[in-house]
Amino acid sequence: STDLTSTVGYDSIIQHLNDGRKNCKEFEDFLKERAVIEEKYGKELINLAKKKPCGQTELKMHLNMIIIFFFTEIDNVGQGHIQLAQTLREEAKKMEDFREKQKLHRKKIELIMEAIHKNRNLQYKKTMEVKQMCCCFFLCRALLHLSSSLSHFWQLFLKLAQTKSALEDADRSYQQGVTTLEKIREEWQKEHIKACEFFETQECERINYFRNALWLHVNQLSQGCVQNDEKYEEIRKSLEMCSIEKDIDFYVNLRKTGSVAPAPVVYENYYNTQRNATPVRSPVPVAISR
């Protein structure tokens, strides 16, 4: 802006920096809330694996071992989410520290610029007041010159002398005010350039830090997924080792009652003891393999 007292450009920069700081705070809050979700999910997953295990009545063979391994890995997955929650809290703290550090450094520059703006505006106001006074004295002098009444000659002479003296004093004050204002303007312009360069550096740092924080967050989530998939892969490998036939054989050998079928039931005649009846026999027992 061409207005010397305008702070439109400066205010726009400060607003942009405040918006950037707000965005950092929002991401910081996101990390904290995500940490709460991850921790809650991890704890609930661990509790689920402990409170409602399945396969407790399974015989201690391949499938039983796989079930135990499965819930062990599910517990590990839950622990992984809890660890991720702690990592996210640490990243949120780093973002907070970065944000507060930038705020502290910015505050020093802003205080300097506020003082310069205040001094500049005050000097500008004084200079304009003296300038207006000079204009008034000049108009009064011009009006007095226009008066041609001889009866008021001496009065006019005295007034002109007084007006001339006042005009000279006002003009000197005006010149001094302009000189002082120019020095203040040069100082303000120098500090304004330095402040803009500082703010630009801070904004570059913020964008770079924010981008890296997002990148790191995504990497952490990807790493968690990879670690979980590795655990699930171990479960799949253990399932491939499960032998259905061996589990069946183990059960049969463990619970078998013998290798021969029960003896046949023989008919005996108790109704007519005088009669030689040929006993009726069941088929010959057959040995069983299991």
C-alpha positions, 0 to 999 in steps of 0.5 A: 500500500502507498499509505505510509501508516497502512499495515495491510500487507503486514497484517496479511503476513501475520494472519497467514502465519497464524493460520499456519500455526493453527494448522500445526495445532490441528495436526498435533490434536489429530495425532493425540486423538489417533493415539487414543484410538490406537491405544484403545484398540490395542488394549481391547484386542489384547483383552479379547484374546485373553477373555474369549480364547477358543480351542481350550478343549482342543487336544494338544496336537497341531491345531491346538498349538496353532490356536495358541500361537494365533492368540499369541500373535493377536496379543502381539498385534495389540501390543504393536498398536499400543506402541504406535500410540506412544510413538504418536504421542511423542510426535505430537509433543515434537509438533507442539515444541516446534510450534511453541518455538516458532511462536516465541521467536515470532513474538520478539519480531512482532513486538519490535514491529509494533513499537516501530508502527506506533512510533511511525504513526505517532510521528506521522500524525504530529507532522500532519498536524503541523502541516495543517497549521502551516496551511492555516497560517498561510491562508490567514496571511493571504487574507490579510494581504487582501485587506486594503482598508487604510484605517486598519493599516497598523492593526494589519501590520501587527497581525501580519508580523505576528502571522509571519513569525508564527508561520516561520515557526510552524514551517520550521516545525514542519520541516523538522517533523518531515525530517524526523518522519523520514528517518523513522520511515527508513528505519521502519522500512529496514525493519519491515524487510528484515521481519518479512525475511524472518517470516519467510524463513519461518514459513519455509521451516514450518512447511518443511516440518509439517510435510516431514511430519505427515510423511513420517506419520504415514511411514509409521502407519505403513510399518505397523501394517507390515509388522502386523502382516508379518505376524499374520504370515507366521500364522499362515505358515503354522497353519500349513504345518497342520496335519489333519491325518496326524491329529486324527491318528493322535485322537484315535490312539489317545482315546481308543478302547481296543482293537477287537469288536465286542463279542457276539450275543448267543441265544440260549433257550430257557423256555424248553429245556428238554429240547436240544435247540441249536444256539443261534450265533451272531456273525464272527467278530471282526478285528478293527484297525482302530 
